[in-house]
Amino acid sequence: MAGPSHYVMPLPSFDTPVKLLIVASPYYKDISDNQVAGAIAVAEAAGATHEIVHVPGALEIPTAIGIAERMSNFDGYVALGCVIRGETTHYDTVCNDSSRALQLLGLQGLCIGNGILTVETYDQAAVRADPEGQNKGGGAAAAALHLIALGRKWGQSEKSVGFTRDILLARGGDAV
């Protein structure tokens, strides 16, 4: 039985190019391949360029995004993975911790589309990952693009917390 249809916002448009990093865990490779295909299609439809990196599992996705944010020049990130419930509580840990870490990165100002599937069965994951079906990989890419558009709309003002280098130097302190 099909559920209610969901509204899908039109993709934003950009005056300057957008560069996305797609971070995928191929733990379930066929699921991951479908998620990545969906994300690439949406990124390209919006005129964005992309790079793809793979990490071992869902817990490594936020770490990879954090490293990329510090050491590269991406406008946004697409987190793609799949966690299927097993017989232990490890499922809860992986779901909660990966989601929490992505949320914390987002609250720091990173534009992240969370496409980590958390499902009970492989069949549920397959339906959600299918680019011709629910296309959750594409949805995660669209979410990242919408957040980038908001950041650009609001000017991505730099709001620092604590002392900046210029303030320290003005006060005669040592800049770190």
MODELLER restraints for C-alpha pairs under 7 A, 6 or more apart:
rsr = mdl.restraints
at = mdl.atoms
rsr.add(forms.Gaussian(group=physical.xy_distance, feature=features.Distance(at['CA:11:A'], at['CA:46:A']), mean=6.37, stdev=0.5))
rsr.add(forms.Gaussian(group=physical.xy_distance, feature=features.Distance(at['CA:11:A'], at['CA:142:A']), mean=6.59, stdev=0.5))
rsr.add(forms.Gaussian(group=physical.xy_distance, feature=features.Distance(at['CA:12:A'], at['CA:46:A']), mean=6.93, stdev=0.5))
rsr.add(forms.Gaussian(group=physical.xy_distance, feature=features.Distance(at['CA:12:A'], at['CA:145:A']), mean=6.90, stdev=0.5))
rsr.add(forms.Gaussian(group=physical.xy_distance, feature=features.Distance(at['CA:12:A'], at['CA:146:A']), mean=6.23, stdev=0.5))
rsr.add(forms.Gaussian(group=physical.xy_distance, feature=features.Distance(at['CA:12:A'], at['CA:149:A']), mean=6.60, stdev=0.5))
rsr.add(forms.Gaussian(group=physical.xy_distance, feature=features.Distance(at['CA:13:A'], at['CA:46:A']), mean=6.42, stdev=0.5))
rsr.add(forms.Gaussian(group=physical.xy_distance, feature=features.Distance(at['CA:17:A'], at['CA:48:A']), mean=6.22, stdev=0.5))
rsr.add(forms.Gaussian(group=physical.xy_distance, feature=features.Distance(at['CA:18:A'], at['CA:48:A']), mean=4.77, stdev=0.5))
rsr.add(forms.Gaussian(group=physical.xy_distance, feature=features.Distance(at['CA:18:A'], at['CA:49:A']), mean=6.23, stdev=0.5))
rsr.add(forms.Gaussian(group=physical.xy_distance, feature=features.Distance(at['CA:18:A'], at['CA:75:A']), mean=6.12, stdev=0.5))
rsr.add(forms.Gaussian(group=physical.xy_distance, feature=features.Distance(at['CA:19:A'], at['CA:48:A']), mean=5.76, stdev=0.5))
rsr.add(forms.Gaussian(group=physical.xy_distance, feature=features.Distance(at['CA:19:A'], at['CA:49:A']), mean=4.89, stdev=0.5))
rsr.add(forms.Gaussian(group=physical.xy_distance, feature=features.Distance(at['CA:19:A'], at['CA:50:A']), mean=5.55, stdev=0.5))
rsr.add(forms.Gaussian(group=physical.xy_distance, feature=features.Distance(at['CA:19:A'], at['CA:74:A']), mean=5.30, stdev=0.5))
rsr.add(forms.Gaussian(group=physical.xy_distance, feature=features.Distance(at['CA:19:A'], at['CA:75:A']), mean=5.38, stdev=0.5))
rsr.add(forms.Gaussian(group=physical.xy_distance, feature=features.Distance(at['CA:19:A'], at['CA:76:A']), mean=6.84, stdev=0.5))
rsr.add(forms.Gaussian(group=physical.xy_distance, feature=features.Distance(at['CA:20:A'], at['CA:48:A']), mean=6.94, stdev=0.5))
rsr.add(forms.Gaussian(group=physical.xy_distance, feature=features.Distance(at['CA:20:A'], at['CA:49:A']), mean=6.21, stdev=0.5))
rsr.add(forms.Gaussian(group=physical.xy_distance, feature=features.Distance(at['CA:20:A'], at['CA:50:A']), mean=4.61, stdev=0.5))
rsr.add(forms.Gaussian(group=physical.xy_distance, feature=features.Distance(at['CA:20:A'], at['CA:51:A']), mean=6.45, stdev=0.5))
rsr.add(forms.Gaussian(group=physical.xy_distance, feature=features.Distance(at['CA:20:A'], at['CA:74:A']), mean=5.70, stdev=0.5))
rsr.add(forms.Gaussian(group=physical.xy_distance, feature=features.Distance(at['CA:20:A'], at['CA:75:A']), mean=5.96, stdev=0.5))
rsr.add(forms.Gaussian(group=physical.xy_distance, feature=features.Distance(at['CA:20:A'], at['CA:76:A']), mean=5.02, stdev=0.5))
rsr.add(forms.Gaussian(group=physical.xy_distance, feature=features.Distance(at['CA:20:A'], at['CA:77:A']), mean=5.46, stdev=0.5))
rsr.add(forms.Gaussian(group=physical.xy_distance, feature=features.Distance(at['CA:21:A'], at['CA:50:A']), mean=5.62, stdev=0.5))
rsr.add(forms.Gaussian(group=physical.xy_distance, feature=features.Distance(at['CA:21:A'], at['CA:51:A']), mean=5.00, stdev=0.5))
rsr.add(forms.Gaussian(group=physical.xy_distance, feature=features.Distance(at['CA:21:A'], at['CA:52:A']), mean=5.91, stdev=0.5))
rsr.add(forms.Gaussian(group=physical.xy_distance, feature=features.Distance(at['CA:21:A'], at['CA:74:A']), mean=6.38, stdev=0.5))
rsr.add(forms.Gaussian(group=physical.xy_distance, feature=features.Distance(at['CA:21:A'], at['CA:76:A']), mean=6.47, stdev=0.5))
rsr.add(forms.Gaussian(group=physical.xy_distance, feature=features.Distance(at['CA:21:A'], at['CA:77:A']), mean=4.84, stdev=0.5))
rsr.add(forms.Gaussian(group=physical.xy_distance, feature=features.Distance(at['CA:21:A'], at['CA:78:A']), mean=6.22, stdev=0.5))
rsr.add(forms.Gaussian(group=physical.xy_distance, feature=features.Distance(at['CA:22:A'], at['CA:50:A']), mean=6.86, stdev=0.5))
rsr.add(forms.Gaussian(group=physical.xy_distance, feature=features.Distance(at['CA:22:A'], at['CA:51:A']), mean=6.06, stdev=0.5))
rsr.add(forms.Gaussian(group=physical.xy_distance, feature=features.Distance(at['CA:22:A'], at['CA:52:A']), mean=4.71, stdev=0.5))
rsr.add(forms.Gaussian(group=physical.xy_distance, feature=features.Distance(at['CA:22:A'], at['CA:53:A']), mean=6.37, stdev=0.5))
rsr.add(forms.Gaussian(group=physical.xy_distance, feature=features.Distance(at['CA:22:A'], at['CA:77:A']), mean=5.86, stdev=0.5))
rsr.add(forms.Gaussian(group=physical.xy_distance, feature=features.Distance(at['CA:22:A'], at['CA:78:A']), mean=4.63, stdev=0.5))
rsr.add(forms.Gaussian(group=physical.xy_distance, feature=features.Distance(at['CA:22:A'], at['CA:79:A']), mean=6.28, stdev=0.5))
rsr.add(forms.Gaussian(group=physical.xy_distance, feature=features.Distance(at['CA:23:A'], at['CA:52:A']), mean=5.96, stdev=0.5))
rsr.add(forms.Gaussian(group=physical.xy_distance, feature=features.Distance(at['CA:23:A'], at['CA:53:A']), mean=5.10, stdev=0.5))
rsr.add(forms.Gaussian(group=physical.xy_distance, feature=features.Distance(at['CA:23:A'], at['CA:54:A']), mean=5.82, stdev=0.5))
rsr.add(forms.Gaussian(group=physical.xy_distance, feature=features.Distance(at['CA:23:A'], at['CA:61:A']), mean=6.22, stdev=0.5))
rsr.add(forms.Gaussian(group=physical.xy_distance, feature=features.Distance(at['CA:23:A'], at['CA:78:A']), mean=6.01, stdev=0.5))
rsr.add(forms.Gaussian(group=physical.xy_distance, feature=features.Distance(at['CA:23:A'], at['CA:79:A']), mean=5.16, stdev=0.5))
rsr.add(forms.Gaussian(group=physical.xy_distance, feature=features.Distance(at['CA:23:A'], at['CA:80:A']), mean=6.07, stdev=0.5))
rsr.add(forms.Gaussian(group=physical.xy_distance, feature=features.Distance(at['CA:24:A'], at['CA:32:A']), mean=6.75, stdev=0.5))
rsr.add(forms.Gaussian(group=physical.xy_distance, feature=features.Distance(at['CA:24:A'], at['CA:53:A']), mean=6.34, stdev=0.5))
rsr.add(forms.Gaussian(group=physical.xy_distance, feature=features.Distance(at['CA:24:A'], at['CA:54:A']), mean=4.90, stdev=0.5))
rsr.add(forms.Gaussian(group=physical.xy_distance, feature=features.Distance(at['CA:24:A'], at['CA:55:A']), mean=6.27, stdev=0.5))
rsr.add(forms.Gaussian(group=physical.xy_distance, feature=features.Distance(at['CA:24:A'], at['CA:79:A']), mean=6.19, stdev=0.5))
rsr.add(forms.Gaussian(group=physical.xy_distance, feature=features.Distance(at['CA:24:A'], at['CA:80:A']), mean=4.57, stdev=0.5))
rsr.add(forms.Gaussian(group=physical.xy_distance, feature=features.Distance(at['CA:24:A'], at['CA:81:A']), mean=5.72, stdev=0.5))
rsr.add(forms.Gaussian(group=physical.xy_distance, feature=features.Distance(at['CA:25:A'], at['CA:32:A']), mean=6.65, stdev=0.5))
rsr.add(forms.Gaussian(group=physical.xy_distance, feature=features.Distance(at['CA:25:A'], at['CA:54:A']), mean=5.49, stdev=0.5))
rsr.add(forms.Gaussian(group=physical.xy_distance, feature=features.Distance(at['CA:25:A'], at['CA:55:A']), mean=5.04, stdev=0.5))
rsr.add(forms.Gaussian(group=physical.xy_distance, feature=features.Distance(at['CA:25:A'], at['CA:56:A']), mean=5.57, stdev=0.5))
rsr.add(forms.Gaussian(group=physical.xy_distance, feature=features.Distance(at['CA:25:A'], at['CA:57:A']), mean=5.03, stdev=0.5))
rsr.add(forms.Gaussian(group=physical.xy_distance, feature=features.Distance(at['CA:25:A'], at['CA:58:A']), mean=6.12, stdev=0.5))
rsr.add(forms.Gaussian(group=physical.xy_distance, feature=features.Distance(at['CA:25:A'], at['CA:80:A']), mean=6.39, stdev=0.5))
rsr.add(forms.Gaussian(group=physical.xy_distance, feature=features.Distance(at['CA:25:A'], at['CA:81:A']), mean=4.95, stdev=0.5))
rsr.add(forms.Gaussian(group=physical.xy_distance, feature=features.Distance(at['CA:26:A'], at['CA:32:A']), mean=5.15, stdev=0.5))
rsr.add(forms.Gaussian(group=physical.xy_distance, feature=features.Distance(at['CA:26:A'], at['CA:54:A']), mean=6.84, stdev=0.5))
rsr.add(forms.Gaussian(group=physical.xy_distance, feature=features.Distance(at['CA:26:A'], at['CA:56:A']), mean=6.92, stdev=0.5))
rsr.add(forms.Gaussian(group=physical.xy_distance, feature=features.Distance(at['CA:27:A'], at['CA:56:A']), mean=6.56, stdev=0.5))
rsr.add(forms.Gaussian(group=physical.xy_distance, feature=features.Distance(at['CA:27:A'], at['CA:57:A']), mean=6.14, stdev=0.5))
rsr.add(forms.Gaussian(group=physical.xy_distance, feature=features.Distance(at['CA:31:A'], at['CA:125:A']), mean=6.93, stdev=0.5))
rsr.add(forms.Gaussian(group=physical.xy_distance, feature=features.Distance(at['CA:31:A'], at['CA:126:A']), mean=6.03, stdev=0.5))
rsr.add(forms.Gaussian(group=physical.xy_distance, feature=features.Distance(at['CA:31:A'], at['CA:129:A']), mean=5.88, stdev=0.5))
rsr.add(forms.Gaussian(group=physical.xy_distance, feature=features.Distance(at['CA:32:A'], at['CA:81:A']), mean=6.35, stdev=0.5))
rsr.add(forms.Gaussian(group=physical.xy_distance, feature=features.Distance(at['CA:34:A'], at['CA:129:A']), mean=5.55, stdev=0.5))
rsr.add(forms.Gaussian(group=physical.xy_distance, feature=features.Distance(at['CA:34:A'], at['CA:130:A']), mean=5.63, stdev=0.5))
rsr.add(forms.Gaussian(group=physical.xy_distance, feature=features.Distance(at['CA:34:A'], at['CA:131:A']), mean=6.11, stdev=0.5))
rsr.add(forms.Gaussian(group=physical.xy_distance, feature=features.Distance(at['CA:35:A'], at['CA:80:A']), mean=6.68, stdev=0.5))
rsr.add(forms.Gaussian(group=physical.xy_distance, feature=features.Distance(at['CA:35:A'], at['CA:129:A']), mean=5.08, stdev=0.5))
rsr.add(forms.Gaussian(group=physical.xy_distance, feature=features.Distance(at['CA:35:A'], at['CA:130:A']), mean=6.99, stdev=0.5))
rsr.add(forms.Gaussian(group=physical.xy_distance, feature=features.Distance(at['CA:35:A'], at['CA:131:A']), mean=6.94, stdev=0.5))
rsr.add(forms.Gaussian(group=physical.xy_distance, feature=features.Distance(at['CA:35:A'], at['CA:135:A']), mean=6.91, stdev=0.5))
rsr.add(forms.Gaussian(group=physical.xy_distance, feature=features.Distance(at['CA:35:A'], at['CA:136:A']), mean=6.60, stdev=0.5))
rsr.add(forms.Gaussian(group=physical.xy_distance, feature=features.Distance(at['CA:35:A'], at['CA:137:A']), mean=4.13, stdev=0.5))
rsr.add(forms.Gaussian(group=physical.xy_distance, feature=features.Distance(at['CA:36:A'], at['CA:137:A']), mean=6.05, stdev=0.5))
rsr.add(forms.Gaussian(group=physical.xy_distance, feature=features.Distance(at['CA:37:A'], at['CA:131:A']), mean=6.82, stdev=0.5))
rsr.add(forms.Gaussian(group=physical.xy_distance, feature=features.Distance(at['CA:38:A'], at['CA:131:A']), mean=4.84, stdev=0.5))
rsr.add(forms.Gaussian(group=physical.xy_distance, feature=features.Distance(at['CA:38:A'], at['CA:135:A']), mean=5.88, stdev=0.5))
rsr.add(forms.Gaussian(group=physical.xy_distance, feature=features.Distance(at['CA:38:A'], at['CA:137:A']), mean=5.02, stdev=0.5))
rsr.add(forms.Gaussian(group=physical.xy_distance, feature=features.Distance(at['CA:38:A'], at['CA:138:A']), mean=4.33, stdev=0.5))
rsr.add(forms.Gaussian(group=physical.xy_distance, feature=features.Distance(at['CA:39:A'], at['CA:137:A']), mean=4.74, stdev=0.5))
rsr.add(forms.Gaussian(group=physical.xy_distance, feature=features.Distance(at['CA:39:A'], at['CA:138:A']), mean=4.02, stdev=0.5))
rsr.add(forms.Gaussian(group=physical.xy_distance, feature=features.Distance(at['CA:39:A'], at['CA:140:A']), mean=6.94, stdev=0.5))
rsr.add(forms.Gaussian(group=physical.xy_distance, feature=features.Distance(at['CA:39:A'], at['CA:141:A']), mean=5.13, stdev=0.5))
rsr.add(forms.Gaussian(group=physical.xy_distance, feature=features.Distance(at['CA:41:A'], at['CA:138:A']), mean=7.00, stdev=0.5))
rsr.add(forms.Gaussian(group=physical.xy_distance, feature=features.Distance(at['CA:42:A'], at['CA:138:A']), mean=5.44, stdev=0.5))
rsr.add(forms.Gaussian(group=physical.xy_distance, feature=features.Distance(at['CA:42:A'], at['CA:141:A']), mean=6.35, stdev=0.5))
rsr.add(forms.Gaussian(group=physical.xy_distance, feature=features.Distance(at['CA:42:A'], at['CA:142:A']), mean=6.52, stdev=0.5))
rsr.add(forms.Gaussian(group=physical.xy_distance, feature=features.Distance(at['CA:43:A'], at['CA:49:A']), mean=6.85, stdev=0.5))
rsr.add(forms.Gaussian(group=physical.xy_distance, feature=features.Distance(at['CA:43:A'], at['CA:141:A']), mean=6.32, stdev=0.5))
rsr.add(forms.Gaussian(group=physical.xy_distance, feature=features.Distance(at['CA:55:A'], at['CA:61:A']), mean=6.54, stdev=0.5))
rsr.add(forms.Gaussian(group=physical.xy_distance, feature=features.Distance(at['CA:58:A'], at['CA:81:A']), mean=5.67, stdev=0.5))
rsr.add(forms.Gaussian(group=physical.xy_distance, feature=features.Distance(at['CA:58:A'], at['CA:94:A']), mean=6.87, stdev=0.5))
rsr.add(forms.Gaussian(group=physical.xy_distance, feature=features.Distance(at['CA:58:A'], at['CA:98:A']), mean=6.23, stdev=0.5))
rsr.add(forms.Gaussian(group=physical.xy_distance, feature=features.Distance(at['CA:59:A'], at['CA:94:A']), mean=6.19, stdev=0.5))
rsr.add(forms.Gaussian(group=physical.xy_distance, feature=features.Distance(at['CA:59:A'], at['CA:98:A']), mean=5.17, stdev=0.5))
rsr.add(forms.Gaussian(group=physical.xy_distance, feature=features.Distance(at['CA:61:A'], at['CA:79:A']), mean=6.46, stdev=0.5))
rsr.add(forms.Gaussian(group=physical.xy_distance, feature=features.Distance(at['CA:62:A'], at['CA:98:A']), mean=6.62, stdev=0.5))
rsr.add(forms.Gaussian(group=physical.xy_distance, feature=features.Distance(at['CA:62:A'], at['CA:101:A']), mean=5.95, stdev=0.5))
rsr.add(forms.Gaussian(group=physical.xy_distance, feature=features.Distance(at['CA:62:A'], at['CA:102:A']), mean=5.57, stdev=0.5))
rsr.add(forms.Gaussian(group=physical.xy_distance, feature=features.Distance(at['CA:65:A'], at['CA:77:A']), mean=6.98, stdev=0.5))
rsr.add(forms.Gaussian(group=physical.xy_distance, feature=features.Distance(at['CA:75:A'], at['CA:148:A']), mean=6.68, stdev=0.5))
rsr.add(forms.Gaussian(group=physical.xy_distance, feature=features.Distance(at['CA:76:A'], at['CA:110:A']), mean=6.62, stdev=0.5))
rsr.add(forms.Gaussian(group=physical.xy_distance, feature=features.Distance(at['CA:76:A'], at['CA:111:A']), mean=4.69, stdev=0.5))
rsr.add(forms.Gaussian(group=physical.xy_distance, feature=features.Distance(at['CA:76:A'], at['CA:112:A']), mean=5.84, stdev=0.5))
rsr.add(forms.Gaussian(group=physical.xy_distance, feature=features.Distance(at['CA:76:A'], at['CA:144:A']), mean=5.88, stdev=0.5))
rsr.add(forms.Gaussian(group=physical.xy_distance, feature=features.Distance(at['CA:76:A'], at['CA:148:A']), mean=6.50, stdev=0.5))
rsr.add(forms.Gaussian(group=physical.xy_distance, feature=features.Distance(at['CA:77:A'], at['CA:111:A']), mean=6.14, stdev=0.5))
rsr.add(forms.Gaussian(group=physical.xy_distance, feature=features.Distance(at['CA:77:A'], at['CA:112:A']), mean=4.68, stdev=0.5))
rsr.add(forms.Gaussian(group=physical.xy_distance, feature=features.Distance(at['CA:77:A'], at['CA:113:A']), mean=6.31, stdev=0.5))
rsr.add(forms.Gaussian(group=physical.xy_distance, feature=features.Distance(at['CA:77:A'], at['CA:144:A']), mean=6.24, stdev=0.5))
rsr.add(forms.Gaussian(group=physical.xy_distance, feature=features.Distance(at['CA:78:A'], at['CA:112:A']), mean=5.70, stdev=0.5))
rsr.add(forms.Gaussian(group=physical.xy_distance, feature=features.Distance(at['CA:78:A'], at['CA:113:A']), mean=4.84, stdev=0.5))
rsr.add(forms.Gaussian(group=physical.xy_distance, feature=features.Distance(at['CA:78:A'], at['CA:114:A']), mean=6.31, stdev=0.5))
rsr.add(forms.Gaussian(group=physical.xy_distance, feature=features.Distance(at['CA:78:A'], at['CA:115:A']), mean=6.98, stdev=0.5))
rsr.add(forms.Gaussian(group=physical.xy_distance, feature=features.Distance(at['CA:78:A'], at['CA:140:A']), mean=5.98, stdev=0.5))
rsr.add(forms.Gaussian(group=physical.xy_distance, feature=features.Distance(at['CA:78:A'], at['CA:141:A']), mean=5.58, stdev=0.5))
rsr.add(forms.Gaussian(group=physical.xy_distance, feature=features.Distance(at['CA:78:A'], at['CA:144:A']), mean=6.46, stdev=0.5))
rsr.add(forms.Gaussian(group=physical.xy_distance, feature=features.Distance(at['CA:79:A'], at['CA:113:A']), mean=6.11, stdev=0.5))
rsr.add(forms.Gaussian(group=physical.xy_distance, feature=features.Distance(at['CA:79:A'], at['CA:114:A']), mean=5.04, stdev=0.5))
rsr.add(forms.Gaussian(group=physical.xy_distance, feature=features.Distance(at['CA:79:A'], at['CA:115:A']), mean=5.35, stdev=0.5))
rsr.add(forms.Gaussian(group=physical.xy_distance, feature=features.Distance(at['CA:79:A'], at['CA:116:A']), mean=6.27, stdev=0.5))
rsr.add(forms.Gaussian(group=physical.xy_distance, feature=features.Distance(at['CA:80:A'], at['CA:114:A']), mean=6.85, stdev=0.5))
rsr.add(forms.Gaussian(group=physical.xy_distance, feature=features.Distance(at['CA:80:A'], at['CA:115:A']), mean=4.69, stdev=0.5))
rsr.add(forms.Gaussian(group=physical.xy_distance, feature=features.Distance(at['CA:80:A'], at['CA:116:A']), mean=4.87, stdev=0.5))
rsr.add(forms.Gaussian(group=physical.xy_distance, feature=features.Distance(at['CA:80:A'], at['CA:137:A']), mean=6.61, stdev=0.5))
rsr.add(forms.Gaussian(group=physical.xy_distance, feature=features.Distance(at['CA:81:A'], at['CA:115:A']), mean=6.60, stdev=0.5))
rsr.add(forms.Gaussian(group=physical.xy_distance, feature=features.Distance(at['CA:81:A'], at['CA:116:A']), mean=4.36, stdev=0.5))
rsr.add(forms.Gaussian(group=physical.xy_distance, feature=features.Distance(at['CA:81:A'], at['CA:117:A']), mean=6.05, stdev=0.5))
rsr.add(forms.Gaussian(group=physical.xy_distance, feature=features.Distance(at['CA:82:A'], at['CA:116:A']), mean=5.37, stdev=0.5))
rsr.add(forms.Gaussian(group=physical.xy_distance, feature=features.Distance(at['CA:82:A'], at['CA:117:A']), mean=4.49, stdev=0.5))
rsr.add(forms.Gaussian(group=physical.xy_distance, feature=features.Distance(at['CA:82:A'], at['CA:118:A']), mean=6.06, stdev=0.5))
rsr.add(forms.Gaussian(group=physical.xy_distance, feature=features.Distance(at['CA:83:A'], at['CA:91:A']), mean=6.81, stdev=0.5))
rsr.add(forms.Gaussian(group=physical.xy_distance, feature=features.Distance(at['CA:83:A'], at['CA:95:A']), mean=6.90, stdev=0.5))
rsr.add(forms.Gaussian(group=physical.xy_distance, feature=features.Distance(at['CA:83:A'], at['CA:117:A']), mean=6.01, stdev=0.5))
rsr.add(forms.Gaussian(group=physical.xy_distance, feature=features.Distance(at['CA:83:A'], at['CA:118:A']), mean=4.91, stdev=0.5))
rsr.add(forms.Gaussian(group=physical.xy_distance, feature=features.Distance(at['CA:83:A'], at['CA:119:A']), mean=6.35, stdev=0.5))
rsr.add(forms.Gaussian(group=physical.xy_distance, feature=features.Distance(at['CA:84:A'], at['CA:118:A']), mean=6.10, stdev=0.5))
rsr.add(forms.Gaussian(group=physical.xy_distance, feature=features.Distance(at['CA:84:A'], at['CA:119:A']), mean=5.06, stdev=0.5))
rsr.add(forms.Gaussian(group=physical.xy_distance, feature=features.Distance(at['CA:84:A'], at['CA:120:A']), mean=5.46, stdev=0.5))
rsr.add(forms.Gaussian(group=physical.xy_distance, feature=features.Distance(at['CA:84:A'], at['CA:121:A']), mean=5.89, stdev=0.5))
rsr.add(forms.Gaussian(group=physical.xy_distance, feature=features.Distance(at['CA:84:A'], at['CA:122:A']), mean=6.67, stdev=0.5))
rsr.add(forms.Gaussian(group=physical.xy_distance, feature=features.Distance(at['CA:85:A'], at['CA:91:A']), mean=5.42, stdev=0.5))
rsr.add(forms.Gaussian(group=physical.xy_distance, feature=features.Distance(at['CA:85:A'], at['CA:119:A']), mean=6.38, stdev=0.5))
rsr.add(forms.Gaussian(group=physical.xy_distance, feature=features.Distance(at['CA:85:A'], at['CA:120:A']), mean=4.99, stdev=0.5))
rsr.add(forms.Gaussian(group=physical.xy_distance, feature=features.Distance(at['CA:85:A'], at['CA:121:A']), mean=6.88, stdev=0.5))
rsr.add(forms.Gaussian(group=physical.xy_distance, feature=features.Distance(at['CA:95:A'], at['CA:118:A']), mean=6.53, stdev=0.5))
rsr.add(forms.Gaussian(group=physical.xy_distance, feature=features.Distance(at['CA:106:A'], at['CA:112:A']), mean=6.24, stdev=0.5))
rsr.add(forms.Gaussian(group=physical.xy_distance, feature=features.Distance(at['CA:111:A'], at['CA:144:A']), mean=5.39, stdev=0.5))
rsr.add(forms.Gaussian(group=physical.xy_distance, feature=features.Distance(at['CA:111:A'], at['CA:147:A']), mean=5.38, stdev=0.5))
rsr.add(forms.Gaussian(group=physical.xy_distance, feature=features.Distance(at['CA:111:A'], at['CA:148:A']), mean=5.88, stdev=0.5))
rsr.add(forms.Gaussian(group=physical.xy_distance, feature=features.Distance(at['CA:112:A'], at['CA:144:A']), mean=4.91, stdev=0.5))
rsr.add(forms.Gaussian(group=physical.xy_distance, feature=features.Distance(at['CA:113:A'], at['CA:140:A']), mean=4.23, stdev=0.5))
rsr.add(forms.Gaussian(group=physical.xy_distance, feature=features.Distance(at['CA:113:A'], at['CA:141:A']), mean=5.76, stdev=0.5))
rsr.add(forms.Gaussian(group=physical.xy_distance, feature=features.Distance(at['CA:113:A'], at['CA:143:A']), mean=4.86, stdev=0.5))
rsr.add(forms.Gaussian(group=physical.xy_distance, feature=features.Distance(at['CA:113:A'], at['CA:144:A']), mean=4.38, stdev=0.5))
rsr.add(forms.Gaussian(group=physical.xy_distance, feature=features.Distance(at['CA:114:A'], at['CA:140:A']), mean=5.38, stdev=0.5))
rsr.add(forms.Gaussian(group=physical.xy_distance, feature=features.Distance(at['CA:115:A'], at['CA:136:A']), mean=6.00, stdev=0.5))
rsr.add(forms.Gaussian(group=physical.xy_distance, feature=features.Distance(at['CA:115:A'], at['CA:137:A']), mean=5.66, stdev=0.5))
rsr.add(forms.Gaussian(group=physical.xy_distance, feature=features.Distance(at['CA:115:A'], at['CA:140:A']), mean=4.94, stdev=0.5))
rsr.add(forms.Gaussian(group=physical.xy_distance, feature=features.Distance(at['CA:117:A'], at['CA:125:A']), mean=6.75, stdev=0.5))
rsr.add(forms.Gaussian(group=physical.xy_distance, feature=features.Distance(at['CA:119:A'], at['CA:125:A']), mean=6.22, stdev=0.5))
rsr.add(forms.Gaussian(group=physical.xy_distance, feature=features.Distance(at['CA:127:A'], at['CA:133:A']), mean=6.32, stdev=0.5))
rsr.add(forms.Gaussian(group=physical.xy_distance, feature=features.Distance(at['CA:127:A'], at['CA:134:A']), mean=6.43, stdev=0.5))
rsr.add(forms.Gaussian(group=physical.xy_distance, feature=features.Distance(at['CA:128:A'], at['CA:134:A']), mean=4.83, stdev=0.5))
rsr.add(forms.Gaussian(group=physical.xy_distance, feature=features.Distance(at['CA:128:A'], at['CA:135:A']), mean=5.91, stdev=0.5))
rsr.add(forms.Gaussian(group=physical.xy_distance, feature=features.Distance(at['CA:128:A'], at['CA:136:A']), mean=5.70, stdev=0.5))
rsr.add(forms.Gaussian(group=physical.xy_distance, feature=features.Distance(at['CA:129:A'], at['CA:135:A']), mean=5.27, stdev=0.5))
rsr.add(forms.Gaussian(group=physical.xy_distance, feature=features.Distance(at['CA:129:A'], at['CA:136:A']), mean=5.56, stdev=0.5))
rsr.add(forms.Gaussian(group=physical.xy_distance, feature=features.Distance(at['CA:129:A'], at['CA:137:A']), mean=6.40, stdev=0.5))
rsr.add(forms.Gaussian(group=physical.xy_distance, feature=features.Distance(at['CA:165:A'], at['CA:175:A']), mean=5.29, stdev=0.5))
rsr.add(forms.Gaussian(group=physical.xy_distance, feature=features.Distance(at['CA:168:A'], at['CA:174:A']), mean=6.42, stdev=0.5))
rsr.add(forms.Gaussian(group=physical.xy_distance, feature=features.Distance(at['CA:168:A'], at['CA:175:A']), mean=6.08, stdev=0.5))
rsr.add(forms.Gaussian(group=physical.xy_distance, feature=features.Distance(at['CA:169:A'], at['CA:175:A']), mean=6.30, stdev=0.5))
